[in-house]
Amino acid sequence: MWGRPTADATGHEVLELPAADDGLELPDDPLGSGDALRQVVARPDGFAAALGAGR
């Protein structure tokens, strides 16, 4: 079960979308759902860039 304190204790970056459902959609908010998806898709790029910076 999800618990923010447990996630924070890992020391890893966490993206939480509290208003989103399990499909990462915001009920009755298609523009907000698009923004949420944009955030999710951008995270791997940031992760990859951080890995490359450590070279």
Secondary structure as UniProt FT lines:
FT   HELIX           4..9
FT   TURN            10..11
FT   TURN            18..19
FT   TURN            22..23
FT   TURN            27..28
FT   HELIX           30..53
//
